[in-house]
Amino acid sequence: MKTLTKGFLLFLVLVLIGSEAFALKKIVKLGVSEPDAKIFLDGKLMGTGQLDVVVLSNTCVNIKIEKVGYLTEFITFCYKPNYAPPPKTYYVEMRKDDAFDATEATDMANIDIEIKTNKPEGEAWKLISQIITSYFDVIEVTDRETGYLRTAWVVQTFVQNTIRTRVIIKLGSSDPLAYKVKLISEESGQPQTSVKSDELFKEWDRILRKYKEVINEIQTRLTK
């Protein structure tokens, strides 16, 4: 009788361990709207588009989903007491990145572009000033004698990013007359970043579309 009881208890324990309530892990079938989106599990790239996410008992897993042109998605699944159990399936509909849509890639950002002109210095400087003030409201520094102009930063914030833009113009040479124009575009990778937080910004090879013609316009009008 004791042997039977022990056998029954062992059987009951094995059933409970194998049951949903006492499982040692959960598996979440994760699907993403973009089939080529990268899926990172606790910082490690595990696949694209879809993934079976294993969540061990008493642990949490952190998931990051990335694709260029889309907002980065973050998800956490926990299989712990006092937490909602991980779902059997989970679907992520990725959202368009509003900062990406408002900008375009360029090889003219963050580099000095020399523009030569045959115009007299006074006329050239007047043209430059007119063009810059048509794009930027605030000129931080302007000095015709040294041929230096710098706009204030213009900041635009997005859902997951902050972009700041400015133009710096320097005299390249007096004979022949030439100016170096630099359109600076930087991103912080997070929203609502203060313009003064220089350590959070880094150069970006994209520019806001409203500034995409500023260099071309200076070049065209100075070389007419």
C-alpha positions in Angstrom: 0.0 0.0 0.0 2.9 2.4 0.9 4.6 1.5 -2.4 1.4 2.3 -4.3 1.0 5.6 -2.4 4.6 6.7 -3.2 4.1 5.7 -6.8 0.9 7.7 -7.0 2.5 10.8 -5.4 5.5 10.6 -7.8 3.1 10.4 -10.7 1.1 13.4 -9.4 4.3 15.4 -9.0 5.4 14.6 -12.6 2.0 15.6 -13.9 2.1 18.9 -12.0 5.6 19.7 -13.2 4.6 19.0 -16.8 1.3 21.0 -16.5 0.9 24.6 -17.6 0.8 25.8 -14.0 4.1 24.3 -13.1 6.0 24.5 -16.4 9.7 25.5 -16.1 9.4 27.7 -19.1 7.0 29.5 -21.4 7.3 29.9 -25.2 5.9 33.1 -26.8 5.5 33.0 -30.6 6.5 36.5 -31.5 5.5 38.0 -34.9 6.5 41.3 -36.4 4.7 43.2 -39.2 8.1 43.8 -41.0 9.6 40.5 -42.0 13.1 41.8 -42.1 13.0 43.6 -38.7 15.8 42.6 -36.4 14.8 40.9 -33.1 17.2 41.2 -30.2 16.8 39.1 -27.1 18.6 40.6 -24.1 20.9 42.5 -26.4 21.7 39.5 -28.7 20.4 39.4 -32.3 18.2 36.2 -32.5 16.4 36.5 -35.8 14.2 38.6 -38.1 10.4 38.9 -38.5 9.4 36.1 -36.1 10.9 34.3 -33.2 9.9 31.7 -30.5 10.9 33.5 -27.3 11.7 31.2 -24.4 11.0 32.6 -21.0 12.3 30.5 -18.2 10.6 30.3 -14.8 11.4 33.2 -12.4 13.1 35.2 -15.2 12.3 38.1 -17.5 13.5 38.6 -21.1 13.9 42.0 -22.8 13.2 42.2 -26.5 14.2 45.0 -28.9 12.9 45.2 -32.5 14.7 47.4 -35.0 14.3 48.4 -38.6 15.6 51.5 -40.4 12.8 53.9 -41.0 10.7 52.5 -38.2 10.4 53.2 -34.5 12.3 50.8 -32.2 10.0 48.6 -30.2 10.7 47.4 -26.7 8.9 44.5 -25.0 9.5 42.6 -21.7 8.0 39.2 -20.9 8.3 37.9 -17.3 7.5 34.5 -16.0 7.5 35.3 -12.3 5.0 35.3 -9.4 2.9 38.5 -9.3 3.5 39.1 -13.0 1.0 38.5 -15.8 2.1 35.3 -17.5 3.7 35.6 -20.9 1.2 35.2 -23.8 1.3 32.2 -26.1 1.5 34.6 -29.1 2.4 38.3 -29.5 2.3 40.4 -32.6 4.1 43.8 -33.1 2.8 46.3 -35.7 5.8 48.5 -36.3 5.3 52.2 -36.6 7.0 54.6 -39.1 9.8 56.7 -37.7 8.6 60.3 -38.0 12.2 61.6 -37.8 13.2 59.4 -40.7 10.3 60.5 -42.8 11.0 64.2 -42.2 14.6 63.9 -43.3 16.7 62.6 -46.2 20.1 61.1 -46.6 22.8 63.3 -47.9 26.6 63.5 -48.4 26.5 67.2 -47.8 25.9 67.2 -44.1 28.6 67.9 -41.5 31.4 68.7 -44.0 32.9 72.0 -45.3 31.8 72.6 -48.9 33.8 75.3 -50.7 31.9 77.7 -52.9 33.8 80.1 -55.1 32.4 83.3 -56.5 33.3 86.0 -58.9 31.0 88.5 -57.2 32.4 91.4 -55.2 32.8 90.6 -51.5 30.1 93.0 -50.3 27.6 91.6 -52.8 28.5 88.0 -52.0 28.2 88.5 -48.3 24.8 90.2 -48.7 23.5 87.3 -50.8 24.8 84.8 -48.2 23.1 86.7 -45.4 19.8 86.9 -47.3 19.8 83.2 -48.1 20.6 82.1 -44.5 18.0 84.3 -42.9 15.4 82.8 -45.3 16.0 79.4 -43.7 17.1 80.3 -40.1 15.4 82.8 -37.8 18.3 83.5 -35.5 21.9 84.4 -36.6 24.1 83.8 -33.5 27.3 85.3 -34.9 27.9 87.3 -38.0 31.1 89.2 -38.9 31.6 90.4 -42.5 35.2 91.5 -41.9 36.3 88.0 -41.1 33.7 86.3 -43.3 32.2 84.3 -40.5 28.6 83.5 -39.9 26.9 81.0 -37.5 23.2 80.4 -37.0 21.7 79.3 -33.7 20.7 75.7 -33.4 17.2 74.9 -34.6 15.8 71.9 -32.7 13.0 69.6 -33.8 11.8 66.8 -31.6 10.1 63.5 -32.7 8.7 60.4 -31.0 12.0 58.8 -30.5 14.5 61.4 -31.6 15.6 65.0 -31.4 17.4 66.7 -34.3 19.3 70.0 -34.2 20.5 71.9 -37.2 22.7 74.9 -37.9 24.9 76.4 -40.6 28.4 77.7 -40.2 30.0 79.8 -43.0 33.7 80.8 -43.0 35.8 82.7 -45.5 37.9 80.2 -47.4 40.1 82.6 -49.4 40.0 86.2 -50.5 41.6 85.8 -53.9 39.8 84.1 -55.5 36.9 84.8 -53.2 35.6 81.5 -51.7 33.5 80.6 -48.7 33.2 77.3 -46.8 29.7 76.3 -45.9 28.9 73.6 -43.4 25.4 72.4 -42.7 25.5 70.6 -39.4 22.9 68.0 -38.6 22.9 66.0 -35.3 20.6 63.6 -33.6 20.3 62.5 -29.9 18.3 59.3 -30.4 15.8 60.3 -27.8 12.9 62.8 -27.6 12.8 66.1 -25.9 16.6 66.5 -25.6 17.8 69.9 -24.5 19.7 71.8 -27.2 22.4 72.4 -24.7 23.1 68.7 -24.0 26.0 68.5 -26.4 27.2 65.2 -25.0 23.9 63.5 -26.2 24.1 64.6 -29.8 26.1 63.0 -32.6 26.5 63.8 -36.3 23.8 62.4 -38.5 24.0 61.8 -42.3 20.4 62.9 -42.8 19.0 66.4 -42.9 15.6 67.8 -42.4 14.0 68.3 -45.8 13.3 72.0 -45.2 17.1 72.6 -45.2 18.1 70.3 -48.1 18.4 73.2 -50.6 20.3 75.7 -48.5 23.8 74.8 -49.8 22.6 74.4 -53.4 20.9 77.8 -53.3 24.1 79.5 -51.9 26.2 77.8 -54.6 23.8 78.7 -57.4 23.3 82.3 -56.5 27.0 83.0 -55.8 28.2 81.5 -59.1 25.6 83.1 -61.4 
